[in-house]
Amino acid sequence: MIKIPATGAPKLLLKDVEVAARLGCSRRHIWTLLASGDLCPPVHLGRLVRWRAADLDVWVAQMIPIREVEPKTPRRGRPRRHL
């Protein structure tokens, strides 16, 4: 969990940069996931956009079982030549 430096208390609302760091991806990918409806919705505070840390934790927990259950589809077509 991301901590506030002064108090050490966990942050409740996260910026897009912090969400990206938490998920291990870029800021751009966060906005792509949001636009496609694949990311939990953010909280709007005036012009600010933040994500609840608890909502993000739930979303990650829900995504993990889905990824493990999906079967891999075999590649179709000619195999690629490695140079």
PDB file of N, CA, C and O in Angstrom:
ATOM      1  N   MET A   1       0.840  -1.163   0.000  1.00  0.00           N
ATOM      2  CA  MET A   1       0.000   0.000   0.000  1.00  0.00           C
ATOM      3  C   MET A   1       0.894   1.239   0.000  1.00  0.00           C
ATOM      4  O   MET A   1       1.939   1.259   0.651  1.00  0.00           O
ATOM      5  N   ILE A   2       0.483   2.257  -0.725  1.00  0.00           N
ATOM      6  CA  ILE A   2       1.243   3.495  -0.809  1.00  0.00           C
ATOM      7  C   ILE A   2       1.013   4.303   0.461  1.00  0.00           C
ATOM      8  O   ILE A   2      -0.120   4.433   0.925  1.00  0.00           O
ATOM      9  N   LYS A   3       2.080   4.839   1.016  1.00  0.00           N
ATOM     10  CA  LYS A   3       1.995   5.559   2.293  1.00  0.00           C
ATOM     11  C   LYS A   3       2.249   7.045   2.104  1.00  0.00           C
ATOM     12  O   LYS A   3       3.010   7.444   1.224  1.00  0.00           O
ATOM     13  N   ILE A   4       1.615   7.855   2.926  1.00  0.00           N
ATOM     14  CA  ILE A   4       1.881   9.283   2.963  1.00  0.00           C
ATOM     15  C   ILE A   4       3.161   9.474   3.766  1.00  0.00           C
ATOM     16  O   ILE A   4       3.260   8.959   4.880  1.00  0.00           O
ATOM     17  N   PRO A   5       4.148  10.203   3.233  1.00  0.00           N
ATOM     18  CA  PRO A   5       5.437  10.318   3.927  1.00  0.00           C
ATOM     19  C   PRO A   5       5.348  10.922   5.331  1.00  0.00           C
ATOM     20  O   PRO A   5       6.044  10.459   6.235  1.00  0.00           O
ATOM     21  N   ALA A   6       4.516  11.935   5.534  1.00  0.00           N
ATOM     22  CA  ALA A   6       4.499  12.632   6.825  1.00  0.00           C
ATOM     23  C   ALA A   6       3.911  11.774   7.940  1.00  0.00           C
ATOM     24  O   ALA A   6       4.468  11.744   9.037  1.00  0.00           O
ATOM     25  N   THR A   7       2.821  11.087   7.699  1.00  0.00           N
ATOM     26  CA  THR A   7       2.143  10.361   8.774  1.00  0.00           C
ATOM     27  C   THR A   7       2.355   8.855   8.717  1.00  0.00           C
ATOM     28  O   THR A   7       2.266   8.181   9.743  1.00  0.00           O
ATOM     29  N   GLY A   8       2.635   8.315   7.525  1.00  0.00           N
ATOM     30  CA  GLY A   8       2.785   6.874   7.392  1.00  0.00           C
ATOM     31  C   GLY A   8       1.454   6.152   7.256  1.00  0.00           C
ATOM     32  O   GLY A   8       1.428   4.927   7.142  1.00  0.00           O
ATOM     33  N   ALA A   9       0.341   6.895   7.266  1.00  0.00           N
ATOM     34  CA  ALA A   9      -0.980   6.290   7.117  1.00  0.00           C
ATOM     35  C   ALA A   9      -1.205   5.930   5.649  1.00  0.00           C
ATOM     36  O   ALA A   9      -0.717   6.635   4.766  1.00  0.00           O
ATOM     37  N   PRO A  10      -1.934   4.851   5.373  1.00  0.00           N
ATOM     38  CA  PRO A  10      -2.190   4.479   3.979  1.00  0.00           C
ATOM     39  C   PRO A  10      -3.074   5.521   3.287  1.00  0.00           C
ATOM     40  O   PRO A  10      -3.985   6.084   3.894  1.00  0.00           O
ATOM     41  N   LYS A  11      -2.786   5.762   2.007  1.00  0.00           N
ATOM     42  CA  LYS A  11      -3.588   6.702   1.238  1.00  0.00           C
ATOM     43  C   LYS A  11      -4.912   6.043   0.863  1.00  0.00           C
ATOM     44  O   LYS A  11      -4.937   4.869   0.493  1.00  0.00           O
ATOM     45  N   LEU A  12      -5.991   6.778   0.954  1.00  0.00           N
ATOM     46  CA  LEU A  12      -7.302   6.259   0.583  1.00  0.00           C
ATOM     47  C   LEU A  12      -7.624   6.525  -0.872  1.00  0.00           C
ATOM     48  O   LEU A  12      -8.301   5.722  -1.514  1.00  0.00           O
ATOM     49  N   LEU A  13      -7.146   7.647  -1.406  1.00  0.00           N
ATOM     50  CA  LEU A  13      -7.384   8.012  -2.796  1.00  0.00           C
ATOM     51  C   LEU A  13      -6.058   8.100  -3.528  1.00  0.00           C
ATOM     52  O   LEU A  13      -5.101   8.697  -3.033  1.00  0.00           O
ATOM     53  N   LEU A  14      -6.008   7.497  -4.721  1.00  0.00           N
ATOM     54  CA  LEU A  14      -4.764   7.406  -5.480  1.00  0.00           C
ATOM     55  C   LEU A  14      -4.865   8.170  -6.792  1.00  0.00           C
ATOM     56  O   LEU A  14      -5.908   8.165  -7.446  1.00  0.00           O
ATOM     57  N   LYS A  15      -3.759   8.834  -7.176  1.00  0.00           N
ATOM     58  CA  LYS A  15      -3.661   9.495  -8.474  1.00  0.00           C
ATOM     59  C   LYS A  15      -3.418   8.445  -9.553  1.00  0.00           C
ATOM     60  O   LYS A  15      -3.110   7.292  -9.252  1.00  0.00           O
ATOM     61  N   ASP A  16      -3.560   8.855 -10.813  1.00  0.00           N
ATOM     62  CA  ASP A  16      -3.330   7.918 -11.913  1.00  0.00           C
ATOM     63  C   ASP A  16      -1.889   7.397 -11.923  1.00  0.00           C
ATOM     64  O   ASP A  16      -1.650   6.247 -12.291  1.00  0.00           O
ATOM     65  N   VAL A  17      -0.944   8.224 -11.526  1.00  0.00           N
ATOM     66  CA  VAL A  17       0.456   7.802 -11.456  1.00  0.00           C
ATOM     67  C   VAL A  17       0.628   6.710 -10.405  1.00  0.00           C
ATOM     68  O   VAL A  17       1.353   5.740 -10.624  1.00  0.00           O
ATOM     69  N   GLU A  18      -0.034   6.870  -9.275  1.00  0.00           N
ATOM     70  CA  GLU A  18       0.058   5.889  -8.189  1.00  0.00           C
ATOM     71  C   GLU A  18      -0.653   4.584  -8.553  1.00  0.00           C
ATOM     72  O   GLU A  18      -0.195   3.500  -8.192  1.00  0.00           O
ATOM     73  N   VAL A  19      -1.782   4.696  -9.274  1.00  0.00           N
ATOM     74  CA  VAL A  19      -2.488   3.493  -9.735  1.00  0.00           C
ATOM     75  C   VAL A  19      -1.599   2.738 -10.720  1.00  0.00           C
ATOM     76  O   VAL A  19      -1.488   1.513 -10.653  1.00  0.00           O
ATOM     77  N   ALA A  20      -0.965   3.474 -11.636  1.00  0.00           N
ATOM     78  CA  ALA A  20      -0.069   2.845 -12.612  1.00  0.00           C
ATOM     79  C   ALA A  20       1.093   2.142 -11.920  1.00  0.00           C
ATOM     80  O   ALA A  20       1.456   1.026 -12.293  1.00  0.00           O
ATOM     81  N   ALA A  21       1.671   2.783 -10.922  1.00  0.00           N
ATOM     82  CA  ALA A  21       2.781   2.168 -10.184  1.00  0.00           C
ATOM     83  C   ALA A  21       2.311   0.919  -9.447  1.00  0.00           C
ATOM     84  O   ALA A  21       3.026  -0.081  -9.377  1.00  0.00           O
ATOM     85  N   ARG A  22       1.123   0.986  -8.909  1.00  0.00           N
ATOM     86  CA  ARG A  22       0.572  -0.149  -8.166  1.00  0.00           C
ATOM     87  C   ARG A  22       0.299  -1.343  -9.072  1.00  0.00           C
ATOM     88  O   ARG A  22       0.492  -2.491  -8.672  1.00  0.00           O
ATOM     89  N   LEU A  23      -0.157  -1.064 -10.311  1.00  0.00           N
ATOM     90  CA  LEU A  23      -0.473  -2.135 -11.252  1.00  0.00           C
ATOM     91  C   LEU A  23       0.712  -2.522 -12.132  1.00  0.00           C
ATOM     92  O   LEU A  23       0.664  -3.526 -12.843  1.00  0.00           O
ATOM     93  N   GLY A  24       1.776  -1.721 -12.081  1.00  0.00           N
ATOM     94  CA  GLY A  24       2.964  -2.032 -12.876  1.00  0.00           C
ATOM     95  C   GLY A  24       2.774  -1.739 -14.356  1.00  0.00           C
ATOM     96  O   GLY A  24       3.245  -2.497 -15.205  1.00  0.00           O
ATOM     97  N   CYS A  25       2.090  -0.648 -14.672  1.00  0.00           N
ATOM     98  CA  CYS A  25       1.878  -0.268 -16.068  1.00  0.00           C
ATOM     99  C   CYS A  25       2.035   1.244 -16.199  1.00  0.00           C
ATOM    100  O   CYS A  25       2.374   1.923 -15.231  1.00  0.00           O
ATOM    101  N   SER A  26       1.789   1.764 -17.390  1.00  0.00           N
ATOM    102  CA  SER A  26       1.951   3.201 -17.624  1.00  0.00           C
ATOM    103  C   SER A  26       0.668   3.964 -17.289  1.00  0.00           C
ATOM    104  O   SER A  26      -0.409   3.379 -17.172  1.00  0.00           O
ATOM    105  N   ARG A  27       0.807   5.279 -17.138  1.00  0.00           N
ATOM    106  CA  ARG A  27      -0.362   6.139 -16.922  1.00  0.00           C
ATOM    107  C   ARG A  27      -1.307   6.028 -18.108  1.00  0.00           C
ATOM    108  O   ARG A  27      -2.524   5.979 -17.931  1.00  0.00           O
ATOM    109  N   ARG A  28      -0.762   5.989 -19.299  1.00  0.00           N
ATOM    110  CA  ARG A  28      -1.583   5.896 -20.511  1.00  0.00           C
ATOM    111  C   ARG A  28      -2.428   4.630 -20.503  1.00  0.00           C
ATOM    112  O   ARG A  28      -3.591   4.656 -20.906  1.00  0.00           O
ATOM    113  N   HIS A  29      -1.853   3.530 -20.049  1.00  0.00           N
ATOM    114  CA  HIS A  29      -2.592   2.271 -20.006  1.00  0.00           C
ATOM    115  C   HIS A  29      -3.750   2.344 -19.004  1.00  0.00           C
ATOM    116  O   HIS A  29      -4.794   1.731 -19.226  1.00  0.00           O
ATOM    117  N   ILE A  30      -3.577   3.080 -17.915  1.00  0.00           N
ATOM    118  CA  ILE A  30      -4.661   3.266 -16.941  1.00  0.00           C
ATOM    119  C   ILE A  30      -5.849   3.925 -17.627  1.00  0.00           C
ATOM    120  O   ILE A  30      -6.987   3.488 -17.461  1.00  0.00           O
ATOM    121  N   TRP A  31      -5.584   4.983 -18.403  1.00  0.00           N
ATOM    122  CA  TRP A  31      -6.666   5.696 -19.082  1.00  0.00           C
ATOM    123  C   TRP A  31      -7.277   4.852 -20.198  1.00  0.00           C
ATOM    124  O   TRP A  31      -8.471   4.969 -20.470  1.00  0.00           O
ATOM    125  N   THR A  32      -6.480   4.004 -20.848  1.00  0.00           N
ATOM    126  CA  THR A  32      -7.007   3.090 -21.861  1.00  0.00           C
ATOM    127  C   THR A  32      -7.934   2.064 -21.219  1.00  0.00           C
ATOM    128  O   THR A  32      -9.007   1.774 -21.748  1.00  0.00           O
ATOM    129  N   LEU A  33      -7.520   1.513 -20.075  1.00  0.00           N
ATOM    130  CA  LEU A  33      -8.371   0.561 -19.354  1.00  0.00           C
ATOM    131  C   LEU A  33      -9.680   1.217 -18.916  1.00  0.00           C
ATOM    132  O   LEU A  33     -10.746   0.608 -19.004  1.00  0.00           O
ATOM    133  N   LEU A  34      -9.594   2.451 -18.448  1.00  0.00           N
ATOM    134  CA  LEU A  34     -10.788   3.169 -18.004  1.00  0.00           C
ATOM    135  C   LEU A  34     -11.730   3.431 -19.177  1.00  0.00           C
ATOM    136  O   LEU A  34     -12.941   3.256 -19.048  1.00  0.00           O
ATOM    137  N   ALA A  35     -11.181   3.850 -20.322  1.00  0.00           N
ATOM    138  CA  ALA A  35     -12.003   4.139 -21.503  1.00  0.00           C
ATOM    139  C   ALA A  35     -12.700   2.891 -22.027  1.00  0.00           C
ATOM    140  O   ALA A  35     -13.815   2.977 -22.542  1.00  0.00           O
ATOM    141  N   SER A  36     -12.055   1.730 -21.902  1.00  0.00           N
ATOM    142  CA  SER A  36     -12.653   0.483 -22.379  1.00  0.00           C
ATOM    143  C   SER A  36     -13.591  -0.143 -21.353  1.00  0.00           C
ATOM    144  O   SER A  36     -14.246  -1.146 -21.638  1.00  0.00           O
ATOM    145  N   GLY A  37     -13.656   0.447 -20.159  1.00  0.00           N
ATOM    146  CA  GLY A  37     -14.544  -0.078 -19.121  1.00  0.00           C
ATOM    147  C   GLY A  37     -13.953  -1.231 -18.338  1.00  0.00           C
ATOM    148  O   GLY A  37     -14.670  -1.914 -17.607  1.00  0.00           O
ATOM    149  N   ASP A  38     -12.648  -1.462 -18.478  1.00  0.00           N
ATOM    150  CA  ASP A  38     -11.995  -2.588 -17.801  1.00  0.00           C
ATOM    151  C   ASP A  38     -11.423  -2.232 -16.436  1.00  0.00           C
ATOM    152  O   ASP A  38     -10.951  -3.117 -15.724  1.00  0.00           O
ATOM    153  N   LEU A  39     -11.453  -0.961 -16.055  1.00  0.00           N
ATOM    154  CA  LEU A  39     -10.910  -0.531 -14.769  1.00  0.00           C
ATOM    155  C   LEU A  39     -12.046   0.013 -13.914  1.00  0.00           C
ATOM    156  O   LEU A  39     -13.002   0.586 -14.436  1.00  0.00           O
ATOM    157  N   CYS A  40     -11.943  -0.166 -12.607  1.00  0.00           N
ATOM    158  CA  CYS A  40     -12.969   0.350 -11.710  1.00  0.00           C
ATOM    159  C   CYS A  40     -13.085   1.869 -11.874  1.00  0.00           C
ATOM    160  O   CYS A  40     -12.079   2.538 -12.111  1.00  0.00           O
ATOM    161  N   PRO A  41     -14.286   2.416 -11.753  1.00  0.00           N
ATOM    162  CA  PRO A  41     -14.468   3.853 -11.994  1.00  0.00           C
ATOM    163  C   PRO A  41     -13.800   4.710 -10.930  1.00  0.00           C
ATOM    164  O   PRO A  41     -13.746   4.328  -9.761  1.00  0.00           O
ATOM    165  N   PRO A  42     -13.289   5.877 -11.337  1.00  0.00           N
ATOM    166  CA  PRO A  42     -12.645   6.783 -10.384  1.00  0.00           C
ATOM    167  C   PRO A  42     -13.653   7.673  -9.669  1.00  0.00           C
ATOM    168  O   PRO A  42     -14.841   7.685  -9.992  1.00  0.00           O
ATOM    169  N   VAL A  43     -13.154   8.409  -8.700  1.00  0.00           N
ATOM    170  CA  VAL A  43     -13.932   9.407  -7.966  1.00  0.00           C
ATOM    171  C   VAL A  43     -13.531  10.765  -8.520  1.00  0.00           C
ATOM    172  O   VAL A  43     -12.341  11.048  -8.658  1.00  0.00           O
ATOM    173  N   HIS A  44     -14.502  11.607  -8.838  1.00  0.00           N
ATOM    174  CA  HIS A  44     -14.217  12.949  -9.346  1.00  0.00           C
ATOM    175  C   HIS A  44     -14.434  13.945  -8.221  1.00  0.00           C
ATOM    176  O   HIS A  44     -15.521  14.029  -7.649  1.00  0.00           O
ATOM    177  N   LEU A  45     -13.385  14.701  -7.910  1.00  0.00           N
ATOM    178  CA  LEU A  45     -13.441  15.745  -6.884  1.00  0.00           C
ATOM    179  C   LEU A  45     -13.146  17.069  -7.580  1.00  0.00           C
ATOM    180  O   LEU A  45     -11.993  17.492  -7.663  1.00  0.00           O
ATOM    181  N   GLY A  46     -14.194  17.719  -8.080  1.00  0.00           N
ATOM    182  CA  GLY A  46     -13.983  18.905  -8.893  1.00  0.00           C
ATOM    183  C   GLY A  46     -13.287  18.495 -10.171  1.00  0.00           C
ATOM    184  O   GLY A  46     -13.815  17.691 -10.939  1.00  0.00           O
ATOM    185  N   ARG A  47     -12.104  19.044 -10.407  1.00  0.00           N
ATOM    186  CA  ARG A  47     -11.326  18.680 -11.593  1.00  0.00           C
ATOM    187  C   ARG A  47     -10.382  17.511 -11.338  1.00  0.00           C
ATOM    188  O   ARG A  47      -9.755  17.001 -12.267  1.00  0.00           O
ATOM    189  N   LEU A  48     -10.283  17.093 -10.099  1.00  0.00           N
ATOM    190  CA  LEU A  48      -9.380  15.994  -9.752  1.00  0.00           C
ATOM    191  C   LEU A  48     -10.034  14.646 -10.035  1.00  0.00           C
ATOM    192  O   LEU A  48     -11.244  14.486  -9.877  1.00  0.00           O
ATOM    193  N   VAL A  49      -9.227  13.686 -10.450  1.00  0.00           N
ATOM    194  CA  VAL A  49      -9.687  12.313 -10.668  1.00  0.00           C
ATOM    195  C   VAL A  49      -8.825  11.418  -9.791  1.00  0.00           C
ATOM    196  O   VAL A  49      -7.600  11.414  -9.908  1.00  0.00           O
ATOM    197  N   ARG A  50      -9.465  10.670  -8.922  1.00  0.00           N
ATOM    198  CA  ARG A  50      -8.749   9.770  -8.008  1.00  0.00           C
ATOM    199  C   ARG A  50      -9.459   8.415  -7.972  1.00  0.00           C
ATOM    200  O   ARG A  50     -10.651   8.311  -8.262  1.00  0.00           O
ATOM    201  N   TRP A  51      -8.696   7.384  -7.609  1.00  0.00           N
ATOM    202  CA  TRP A  51      -9.259   6.051  -7.436  1.00  0.00           C
ATOM    203  C   TRP A  51      -9.196   5.675  -5.965  1.00  0.00           C
ATOM    204  O   TRP A  51      -8.202   5.950  -5.294  1.00  0.00           O
ATOM    205  N   ARG A  52     -10.248   5.052  -5.463  1.00  0.00           N
ATOM    206  CA  ARG A  52     -10.243   4.546  -4.089  1.00  0.00           C
ATOM    207  C   ARG A  52      -9.323   3.328  -4.035  1.00  0.00           C
ATOM    208  O   ARG A  52      -9.429   2.427  -4.867  1.00  0.00           O
ATOM    209  N   ALA A  53      -8.427   3.306  -3.062  1.00  0.00           N
ATOM    210  CA  ALA A  53      -7.484   2.194  -2.919  1.00  0.00           C
ATOM    211  C   ALA A  53      -8.242   0.889  -2.673  1.00  0.00           C
ATOM    212  O   ALA A  53      -7.859  -0.157  -3.197  1.00  0.00           O
ATOM    213  N   ALA A  54      -9.301   0.944  -1.888  1.00  0.00           N
ATOM    214  CA  ALA A  54     -10.081  -0.266  -1.585  1.00  0.00           C
ATOM    215  C   ALA A  54     -10.761  -0.807  -2.845  1.00  0.00           C
ATOM    216  O   ALA A  54     -10.785  -2.019  -3.058  1.00  0.00           O
ATOM    217  N   ASP A  55     -11.317   0.084  -3.686  1.00  0.00           N
ATOM    218  CA  ASP A  55     -11.943  -0.346  -4.942  1.00  0.00           C
ATOM    219  C   ASP A  55     -10.928  -0.986  -5.864  1.00  0.00           C
ATOM    220  O   ASP A  55     -11.223  -1.977  -6.532  1.00  0.00           O
ATOM    221  N   LEU A  56      -9.731  -0.421  -5.903  1.00  0.00           N
ATOM    222  CA  LEU A  56      -8.676  -0.960  -6.746  1.00  0.00           C
ATOM    223  C   LEU A  56      -8.236  -2.343  -6.264  1.00  0.00           C
ATOM    224  O   LEU A  56      -7.982  -3.230  -7.079  1.00  0.00           O
ATOM    225  N   ASP A  57      -8.147  -2.532  -4.947  1.00  0.00           N
ATOM    226  CA  ASP A  57      -7.789  -3.841  -4.389  1.00  0.00           C
ATOM    227  C   ASP A  57      -8.829  -4.895  -4.755  1.00  0.00           C
ATOM    228  O   ASP A  57      -8.480  -6.023  -5.105  1.00  0.00           O
ATOM    229  N   VAL A  58     -10.100  -4.528  -4.675  1.00  0.00           N
ATOM    230  CA  VAL A  58     -11.183  -5.456  -5.034  1.00  0.00           C
ATOM    231  C   VAL A  58     -11.112  -5.788  -6.516  1.00  0.00           C
ATOM    232  O   VAL A  58     -11.265  -6.946  -6.904  1.00  0.00           O
ATOM    233  N   TRP A  59     -10.879  -4.777  -7.346  1.00  0.00           N
ATOM    234  CA  TRP A  59     -10.792  -4.984  -8.791  1.00  0.00           C
ATOM    235  C   TRP A  59      -9.646  -5.935  -9.141  1.00  0.00           C
ATOM    236  O   TRP A  59      -9.817  -6.828  -9.971  1.00  0.00           O
ATOM    237  N   VAL A  60      -8.488  -5.752  -8.517  1.00  0.00           N
ATOM    238  CA  VAL A  60      -7.340  -6.624  -8.765  1.00  0.00           C
ATOM    239  C   VAL A  60      -7.658  -8.057  -8.326  1.00  0.00           C
ATOM    240  O   VAL A  60      -7.323  -9.008  -9.033  1.00  0.00           O
ATOM    241  N   ALA A  61      -8.293  -8.214  -7.178  1.00  0.00           N
ATOM    242  CA  ALA A  61      -8.644  -9.552  -6.679  1.00  0.00           C
ATOM    243  C   ALA A  61      -9.629 -10.245  -7.614  1.00  0.00           C
ATOM    244  O   ALA A  61      -9.574 -11.463  -7.780  1.00  0.00           O
ATOM    245  N   GLN A  62     -10.523  -9.483  -8.220  1.00  0.00           N
ATOM    246  CA  GLN A  62     -11.491 -10.065  -9.154  1.00  0.00           C
ATOM    247  C   GLN A  62     -10.833 -10.433 -10.482  1.00  0.00           C
ATOM    248  O   GLN A  62     -11.251 -11.391 -11.133  1.00  0.00           O
ATOM    249  N   MET A  63      -9.815  -9.687 -10.888  1.00  0.00           N
ATOM    250  CA  MET A  63      -9.159  -9.935 -12.175  1.00  0.00           C
ATOM    251  C   MET A  63      -8.240 -11.144 -12.138  1.00  0.00           C
ATOM    252  O   MET A  63      -8.073 -11.808 -13.161  1.00  0.00           O
ATOM    253  N   ILE A  64      -7.645 -11.448 -11.010  1.00  0.00           N
ATOM    254  CA  ILE A  64      -6.684 -12.548 -10.926  1.00  0.00           C
ATOM    255  C   ILE A  64      -7.327 -13.897 -11.264  1.00  0.00           C
ATOM    256  O   ILE A  64      -6.764 -14.625 -12.081  1.00  0.00           O
ATOM    257  N   PRO A  65      -8.478 -14.276 -10.681  1.00  0.00           N
ATOM    258  CA  PRO A  65      -9.068 -15.561 -11.047  1.00  0.00           C
ATOM    259  C   PRO A  65      -9.485 -15.633 -12.516  1.00  0.00           C
ATOM    260  O   PRO A  65      -9.415 -16.707 -13.114  1.00  0.00           O
ATOM    261  N   ILE A  66      -9.913 -14.533 -13.103  1.00  0.00           N
ATOM    262  CA  ILE A  66     -10.325 -14.531 -14.499  1.00  0.00           C
ATOM    263  C   ILE A  66      -9.142 -14.865 -15.392  1.00  0.00           C
ATOM    264  O   ILE A  66      -9.282 -15.646 -16.333  1.00  0.00           O
ATOM    265  N   ARG A  67      -7.998 -14.298 -15.120  1.00  0.00           N
ATOM    266  CA  ARG A  67      -6.812 -14.550 -15.932  1.00  0.00           C
ATOM    267  C   ARG A  67      -6.345 -16.001 -15.815  1.00  0.00           C
ATOM    268  O   ARG A  67      -5.850 -16.561 -16.793  1.00  0.00           O
ATOM    269  N   GLU A  68      -6.488 -16.616 -14.655  1.00  0.00           N
ATOM    270  CA  GLU A  68      -6.015 -17.988 -14.469  1.00  0.00           C
ATOM    271  C   GLU A  68      -6.928 -19.002 -15.150  1.00  0.00           C
ATOM    272  O   GLU A  68      -6.472 -20.083 -15.522  1.00  0.00           O
ATOM    273  N   VAL A  69      -8.210 -18.674 -15.321  1.00  0.00           N
ATOM    274  CA  VAL A  69      -9.174 -19.620 -15.870  1.00  0.00           C
ATOM    275  C   VAL A  69      -9.186 -19.604 -17.392  1.00  0.00           C
ATOM    276  O   VAL A  69      -9.495 -20.622 -18.011  1.00  0.00           O
ATOM    277  N   GLU A  70      -8.855 -18.471 -18.009  1.00  0.00           N
ATOM    278  CA  GLU A  70      -8.912 -18.363 -19.457  1.00  0.00           C
ATOM    279  C   GLU A  70      -7.935 -19.339 -20.113  1.00  0.00           C
ATOM    280  O   GLU A  70      -6.739 -19.306 -19.823  1.00  0.00           O
ATOM    281  N   PRO A  71      -8.442 -20.216 -21.005  1.00  0.00           N
ATOM    282  CA  PRO A  71      -7.530 -21.145 -21.679  1.00  0.00           C
ATOM    283  C   PRO A  71      -6.732 -20.416 -22.756  1.00  0.00           C
ATOM    284  O   PRO A  71      -7.212 -19.453 -23.354  1.00  0.00           O
ATOM    285  N   LYS A  72      -5.528 -20.877 -22.993  1.00  0.00           N
ATOM    286  CA  LYS A  72      -4.719 -20.308 -24.056  1.00  0.00           C
ATOM    287  C   LYS A  72      -5.203 -20.872 -25.378  1.00  0.00           C
ATOM    288  O   LYS A  72      -5.432 -22.075 -25.507  1.00  0.00           O
ATOM    289  N   THR A  73      -5.356 -20.004 -26.349  1.00  0.00           N
ATOM    290  CA  THR A  73      -5.760 -20.469 -27.670  1.00  0.00           C
ATOM    291  C   THR A  73      -4.502 -20.706 -28.495  1.00  0.00           C
ATOM    292  O   THR A  73      -3.573 -19.899 -28.463  1.00  0.00           O
ATOM    293  N   PRO A  74      -4.472 -21.812 -29.233  1.00  0.00           N
ATOM    294  CA  PRO A  74      -3.281 -22.074 -30.039  1.00  0.00           C
ATOM    295  C   PRO A  74      -3.188 -21.063 -31.185  1.00  0.00           C
ATOM    296  O   PRO A  74      -4.201 -20.574 -31.684  1.00  0.00           O
ATOM    297  N   ARG A  75      -1.970 -20.766 -31.585  1.00  0.00           N
ATOM    298  CA  ARG A  75      -1.755 -19.858 -32.703  1.00  0.00           C
ATOM    299  C   ARG A  75      -2.178 -20.534 -33.984  1.00  0.00           C
ATOM    300  O   ARG A  75      -2.011 -21.742 -34.155  1.00  0.00           O
ATOM    301  N   ARG A  76      -2.723 -19.746 -34.875  1.00  0.00           N
ATOM    302  CA  ARG A  76      -3.144 -20.281 -36.165  1.00  0.00           C
ATOM    303  C   ARG A  76      -2.189 -19.779 -37.233  1.00  0.00           C
ATOM    304  O   ARG A  76      -1.546 -18.742 -37.073  1.00  0.00           O
ATOM    305  N   GLY A  77      -2.107 -20.513 -38.301  1.00  0.00           N
ATOM    306  CA  GLY A  77      -1.272 -20.088 -39.423  1.00  0.00           C
ATOM    307  C   GLY A  77       0.117 -20.685 -39.360  1.00  0.00           C
ATOM    308  O   GLY A  77       0.407 -21.556 -38.540  1.00  0.00           O
ATOM    309  N   ARG A  78       0.959 -20.200 -40.237  1.00  0.00           N
ATOM    310  CA  ARG A  78       2.333 -20.696 -40.304  1.00  0.00           C
ATOM    311  C   ARG A  78       3.130 -20.245 -39.104  1.00  0.00           C
ATOM    312  O   ARG A  78       2.964 -19.116 -38.642  1.00  0.00           O
ATOM    313  N   PRO A  79       3.994 -21.105 -38.589  1.00  0.00           N
ATOM    314  CA  PRO A  79       4.872 -20.667 -37.497  1.00  0.00           C
ATOM    315  C   PRO A  79       5.872 -19.633 -38.017  1.00  0.00           C
ATOM    316  O   PRO A  79       6.299 -19.682 -39.171  1.00  0.00           O
ATOM    317  N   ARG A  80       6.227 -18.713 -37.154  1.00  0.00           N
ATOM    318  CA  ARG A  80       7.189 -17.679 -37.537  1.00  0.00           C
ATOM    319  C   ARG A  80       8.595 -18.237 -37.542  1.00  0.00           C
ATOM    320  O   ARG A  80       8.948 -19.096 -36.735  1.00  0.00           O
ATOM    321  N   ARG A  81       9.383 -17.735 -38.462  1.00  0.00           N
ATOM    322  CA  ARG A  81      10.797 -18.102 -38.510  1.00  0.00           C
ATOM    323  C   ARG A  81      11.568 -17.163 -37.630  1.00  0.00           C
ATOM    324  O   ARG A  81      11.368 -15.950 -37.690  1.00  0.00           O
ATOM    325  N   HIS A  82      12.435 -17.690 -36.823  1.00  0.00           N
ATOM    326  CA  HIS A  82      13.288 -16.882 -35.954  1.00  0.00           C
ATOM    327  C   HIS A  82      14.599 -16.601 -36.670  1.00  0.00           C
ATOM    328  O   HIS A  82      15.282 -17.525 -37.112  1.00  0.00           O
ATOM    329  N   LEU A  83      14.944 -15.349 -36.780  1.00  0.00           N
ATOM    330  CA  LEU A  83      16.187 -14.978 -37.471  1.00  0.00           C
ATOM    331  C   LEU A  83      17.332 -14.861 -36.523  1.00  0.00           C
ATOM    332  O   LEU A  83      18.450 -14.556 -36.941  1.00  0.00           O
TER     333      LEU A  83
END
